[in-house]
């Protein structure tokens, strides 16, 4: 899906954060998007929001009658994560210690503008799809 493709792109960038930073340092002006700490923070926060909704996008693609109650469980899990006080963001200090990206809890009020907007839009889309909210962005 389009969402999974975007998530995989961000995931790959985060996995390669150190080599990308090293390359950018040696080639000033060639790679603009990774030159600041704020840009990396935005990428980490956006990826954190996308990874929450990833469960539902996969479920929507493969939802069949035999999946039974799984879609409702997935919706409950996503809802609890979207509206929690913290969000699990990639931990760049432990990036290369295993296959799974290490994460640390960050308070929602500490997110940057991009992270807050991405989370707000994800919450609204969840409410529109599953709770009958008809609010527009």
Order of alpha helices (4+ residues) and beta strands (2+ residues): alpha-alpha-alpha-alpha-beta-beta-alpha
